[in-house]
Amino acid sequence: MVDVWLPYGKTEVCARIPTRNYLGSIEPKERPGVADPRAEIERALNEPIGTKKLREIAKAGDKVAIVVDDATRATPSYLMVPSLLDELNRAGVKDEDVTVIFGCGSHHAVKPEEMEKLVGEEVLKRVKVISHDYKSADQVFLGKTSFGTKVYVNKVFAEANVSILTGDVELHYYAGYGGGRKSVLPAVSSAETIQRNHAMLLHPKAKTGVLDGNPVHEDMVEAAKLAKVDFILNIVTNSKRELVQAFAGDLEKAFYEGVRLVDEMYKVPIDRRADIVVVSSGGHPHDIDLFQAYKGIDNALDTVKRGGVIVLVAECPEGHGNDVFYEWMTKFNDLKQMEKEIKKHFVLGGHKAYYLLRALQKVKIILVSVMPDYYAVNTFKLRTVRALNDALRDAFDMAGKKAKVWAMPHGNITLPVVKTVE
């Protein structure tokens, strides 16, 4: 037997897999965090990729907008914004001419008590901060993308002389990656613009780790170019959320350098698909609810044969985690209905129901969690088992005693890439 320990909430559980069935563990190639994160950010600002330094772009009297991530992301904006402000000061820009915009996209506004945690006390004292409201009536029309998306953005952002984006580059399951252009669309865009863009997630190339031919990504880039973004500061972190490297400069060039590092760390080549994949979302906070934990299923999907079994190890102490996710799973029984609804009226949360239903057409999913069966089975159509090794036994009953097994301890952040197609 091989004992594989998998994160579960704030603890770990052990999967006992027969040696003859075990293919191995698919894990990210972790890198340590830098010793001095602020110094790494300063380094990136002093070595911009594809642009002049920010202090050479901005000048005294400029109105500057800096877009930062909202409370749904764990991006350490408090590390990035003070360095950007210092750089702007060197160019003669006064703090009173700078506005930090929380790029909320279609999420709720950032609460006052969340602001300090996100950008830090120093920033709140120095500059004005606002939350983007995607339903606001005073958004500015910038033009139309080649995909037909009318780009309306935040007025303060559109009217700034210098616009700066911040964020973290990470895998994203329909934009390909987070970071870069995503800080314009969806972050500071209108409801109509976001709807049109996100409806393209139905496209086969709109998936994790794919940029070439991905219409969601390409549309976002066009929107950011219409917005004439001057400078970006993006970071890549490890699974402990420690800063590994910062990238500053041109909207596309700096972002692509971040993508390259994410690929090195989190894309893991494998040589075959398994009959069973045991995947942990990565423990707390990745498995706080099913909405978050689903990413582990999505990333594991390509590692398992059609008709195979995914055992998802995710505590889900807060249940399903998203009301729209729940409503769509209750309301729609088939993918065609969901696709129609996404094209007509994309709502954040509905897409997760679409992905789950699509996954269930390919594989059987057993959930090991504390979620009540009433929801897990009746609404989300999952099989449930309370103990991991009981779930494994059931998986072998479904896939056969000779079934081959992969384990994925950090499913939400690991993207296996199958090198040979069987």
BAMI-40916 format. One record per residue (C-alpha): residue in one letter; z, y, x. Coordinates in steps of 0.5 Angstrom, whole numbers, padded with zeros to 4 digits, always signed. Layout:
! BAMI-40916
aZYX ...
***
This chain:
! BAMI-40916
m+0000+0000+0000 v-0001+0007+0002 d+0004+0012+0000 v+0001+0019-0002 w+0005+0025-0003 l+0002+0030-0008 p+0005+0037-0010 y+0008+0037-0017 g+0011+0044-0020 k+0016+0045-0014 t+0017+0038-0012 e+0013+0032-0010 v+0011+0026-0013 c+0008+0019-0009 a+0002+0015-0011 r+0002+0008-0009 i-0005+0006-0008 p-0007-0001-0005 t-0010+0000+0002 r-0016-0004+0000 n-0018+0001-0005 y-0016+0008-0002 l-0022+0012+0001 g-0017+0017+0004 s-0014+0024+0003 i-0019+0030+0002 e-0015+0036+0004 p-0017+0043+0007 k-0018+0045+0014 e-0012+0050+0014 r-0011+0056+0019 p-0005+0059+0020 g-0003+0066+0018 v-0004+0072+0023 a+0003+0074+0026 d+0002+0081+0024 p-0002+0082+0018 r-0002+0090+0018 a-0005+0090+0025 e-0010+0085+0023 i-0012+0090+0017 e-0013+0095+0022 r-0017+0091+0027 a-0022+0090+0021 l-0022+0097+0019 n-0024+0099+0027 e-0029+0094+0027 p-0033+0095+0020 i-0039+0090+0019 g-0045+0093+0018 t-0043+0100+0016 k-0039+0106+0020 k-0032+0107+0020 l-0029+0109+0014 r-0026+0115+0017 e-0034+0117+0019 i-0036+0116+0012 a-0031+0120+0008 k-0030+0127+0009 a-0025+0133+0007 g-0025+0135+0000 d-0028+0128-0002 k-0026+0125-0009 v-0024+0117-0007 a-0023+0111-0012 i-0020+0105-0009 v-0021+0099-0013 v-0015+0093-0013 d-0014+0087-0016 d-0009+0086-0022 a-0003+0082-0024 t-0007+0076-0025 r-0009+0075-0017 a-0004+0074-0012 t-0008+0079-0007 p-0003+0083-0002 s-0006+0090-0004 y+0001+0093-0001 l-0002+0091+0006 m-0009+0094+0005 v-0008+0100+0001 p-0003+0104+0006 s-0008+0103+0012 l-0014+0105+0008 l-0010+0111+0006 d-0008+0113+0013 e-0016+0112+0015 l-0018+0117+0009 n-0013+0122+0012 r-0016+0121+0019 a-0022+0124+0016 g-0019+0130+0012 v-0018+0127+0005 k-0012+0129+0002 d-0008+0123-0002 e-0008+0128-0008 d-0016+0127-0008 v-0015+0119-0008 t-0014+0115-0014 v-0013+0107-0014 i-0016+0103-0020 f-0013+0097-0022 g-0019+0093-0023 c-0017+0089-0030 g-0024+0087-0032 s-0022+0084-0039 h-0015+0083-0037 h-0009+0087-0040 a-0007+0093-0037 v-0002+0093-0031 k+0005+0094-0033 p+0009+0099-0029 e+0014+0094-0027 e+0008+0090-0024 m+0005+0096-0020 e+0010+0096-0014 k+0009+0089-0013 l+0002+0090-0013 v+0001+0096-0009 g+0008+0097-0006 e+0013+0103-0007 e+0009+0108-0001 v+0003+0108-0005 l+0006+0109-0012 k+0009+0115-0008 r+0003+0118-0005 v-0003+0117-0010 k-0005+0117-0017 v-0006+0110-0020 i-0009+0108-0026 s-0011+0101-0030 h-0018+0100-0032 d-0019+0099-0039 y-0026+0095-0041 k-0026+0098-0048 s-0025+0105-0046 a-0031+0110-0050 d-0032+0114-0044 q-0035+0109-0039 v-0041+0112-0035 f-0048+0108-0035 l-0051+0107-0028 g-0057+0103-0030 k-0060+0096-0032 t-0060+0090-0027 s-0066+0085-0027 f-0062+0080-0031 g-0062+0086-0037 t-0055+0087-0036 k-0053+0095-0038 v-0048+0097-0033 y-0043+0101-0035 v-0037+0103-0031 n-0030+0106-0031 k-0031+0114-0031 v-0026+0115-0025 f-0030+0110-0021 a-0037+0113-0022 e-0035+0120-0021 a-0032+0119-0014 n-0035+0121-0008 v-0033+0115-0004 s-0032+0108-0007 i-0028+0103-0004 l-0027+0096-0006 t-0021+0091-0004 g-0020+0084-0006 d-0019+0077-0003 v-0025+0072-0002 e-0024+0065-0005 l-0027+0060-0009 h-0029+0062-0016 y-0032+0057-0021 y-0038+0061-0024 a-0038+0067-0019 g-0038+0062-0013 y-0033+0066-0010 g-0028+0072-0011 g-0028+0078-0007 g-0034+0083-0006 r-0038+0085-0012 k-0033+0082-0017 s-0029+0089-0016 v-0034+0092-0019 l-0037+0087-0024 p-0032+0085-0028 a-0026+0089-0025 v-0028+0096-0027 s-0034+0095-0032 s-0034+0095-0040 a-0034+0090-0045 e-0041+0090-0046 t-0043+0089-0039 i-0038+0083-0037 q-0040+0080-0044 r-0047+0080-0041 n-0046+0078-0034 h-0041+0072-0036 a-0045+0069-0041 m-0049+0067-0035 l-0044+0062-0033 l-0048+0057-0037 h-0053+0057-0032 p-0053+0050-0028 k-0052+0054-0021 a-0046+0058-0024 k-0041+0054-0020 t-0036+0054-0015 g-0038+0055-0008 v-0045+0057-0010 l-0049+0064-0009 d-0056+0062-0008 g-0059+0062-0015 n-0053+0064-0018 p-0055+0069-0024 v-0047+0071-0025 h-0047+0073-0017 e-0053+0076-0017 d-0052+0080-0023 m-0045+0082-0020 v-0049+0084-0013 e-0054+0089-0017 a-0048+0092-0021 a-0044+0094-0015 k-0051+0096-0012 l-0052+0101-0018 a-0045+0103-0017 k-0047+0105-0009 v-0040+0102-0006 d-0039+0105+0000 f-0034+0101+0004 i-0030+0094+0002 l-0024+0091+0005 n-0023+0084+0004 i-0018+0078+0006 v-0018+0071+0007 t-0011+0067+0006 n-0009+0060+0007 s-0006+0056+0002 k+0001+0059+0003 r-0002+0066+0001 e-0002+0068+0009 l-0007+0073+0011 v-0012+0069+0016 q-0017+0074+0017 a-0019+0081+0014 f-0027+0083+0013 a-0029+0091+0013 g-0035+0095+0012 d-0041+0093+0008 l-0041+0091+0001 e-0045+0084+0002 k-0045+0083+0010 a-0037+0084+0010 f-0036+0079+0004 y-0041+0074+0007 e-0037+0074+0013 g-0031+0072+0009 v-0035+0067+0005 r-0037+0063+0011 l-0029+0063+0013 v-0027+0060+0006 d-0033+0055+0007 e-0030+0053+0014 m-0023+0052+0011 y-0024+0050+0004 k-0031+0046+0003 v-0029+0039+0005 p-0035+0034+0007 i-0034+0027+0004 d-0039+0021+0005 r-0039+0018-0002 r-0036+0019-0009 a-0030+0015-0012 d-0029+0011-0018 i-0022+0014-0019 v-0019+0021-0016 v-0012+0023-0016 v-0012+0030-0016 s-0006+0035-0016 s-0007+0042-0017 g-0003+0044-0011 g+0004+0045-0015 h+0007+0051-0017 p+0004+0056-0018 h-0002+0053-0019 d+0000+0048-0024 i+0005+0053-0028 d+0000+0051-0034 l-0006+0047-0036 f-0011+0054-0036 q-0009+0054-0028 a-0009+0047-0027 y-0016+0046-0030 k-0019+0048-0023 g-0016+0042-0020 i-0021+0038-0025 d-0027+0042-0024 n-0026+0042-0016 a-0025+0034-0017 l-0031+0033-0021 d-0037+0032-0016 t-0032+0027-0012 v-0032+0022-0018 k-0038+0017-0021 r-0040+0018-0028 g-0035+0014-0033 g-0030+0014-0027 v-0023+0017-0028 i-0019+0023-0026 v-0012+0023-0026 l-0009+0030-0026 v-0002+0031-0023 a+0000+0038-0026 e+0007+0039-0029 c+0005+0045-0034 p+0012+0047-0035 e+0009+0053-0039 g+0004+0049-0043 h-0003+0050-0044 g-0002+0058-0042 n-0008+0061-0046 d-0009+0062-0053 v-0016+0063-0053 f-0017+0056-0049 y-0012+0053-0054 e-0016+0056-0060 w-0023+0054-0058 m-0021+0047-0056 t-0018+0047-0064 k-0024+0050-0067 f-0030+0047-0063 n-0032+0040-0063 d-0038+0040-0058 l-0041+0044-0053 k-0047+0046-0056 q-0042+0050-0061 m-0039+0053-0055 e-0045+0055-0051 k-0047+0059-0057 e-0041+0062-0058 i-0041+0064-0050 k-0048+0067-0051 k-0046+0071-0057 h-0039+0073-0055 f-0035+0071-0049 v-0028+0071-0049 l-0024+0070-0043 g-0020+0063-0044 g-0026+0060-0048 h-0030+0059-0042 k-0024+0054-0040 a-0025+0050-0046 y-0032+0049-0045 y-0031+0047-0038 l-0026+0042-0040 l-0030+0039-0046 r-0036+0038-0041 a-0032+0035-0036 l-0029+0030-0041 q-0037+0028-0042 k-0037+0026-0035 v-0030+0022-0034 k-0024+0020-0037 i-0018+0025-0035 i-0011+0022-0035 l-0006+0028-0035 v+0001+0027-0031 s+0005+0033-0034 v+0011+0035-0038 m+0007+0038-0043 p+0008+0035-0050 d+0003+0030-0052 y+0002+0033-0059 y-0002+0039-0055 a-0005+0035-0049 v-0008+0029-0053 n-0009+0032-0060 t-0012+0039-0058 f-0014+0038-0051 k-0017+0031-0052 l-0013+0028-0045 r-0010+0022-0044 t-0003+0022-0042 v+0002+0018-0038 r+0009+0021-0036 a+0010+0017-0029 l+0004+0018-0024 n+0004+0010-0022 d+0003+0008-0029 a-0003+0013-0030 l-0006+0010-0023 r-0005+0003-0027 d-0008+0005-0033 a-0014+0008-0028 f-0015+0001-0025 d-0015-0002-0032 m-0021+0003-0034 a-0025+0003-0027 g-0023-0004-0025 k-0019-0007-0020 k-0024-0006-0014 a-0024+0001-0016 k-0024+0006-0010 v-0020+0012-0010 w-0020+0019-0007 a-0013+0023-0007 m-0014+0031-0007 p-0007+0034-0006 h-0009+0041-0006 g-0014+0041-0012 n-0015+0048-0014 i-0017+0051-0007 t-0021+0045-0004 l-0028+0044-0006 p-0031+0037-0004 v-0038+0037-0002 v-0042+0030-0003 k-0046+0029+0004 t-0050+0023+0001 v-0052+0022-0006 e-0051+0015-0009 
***
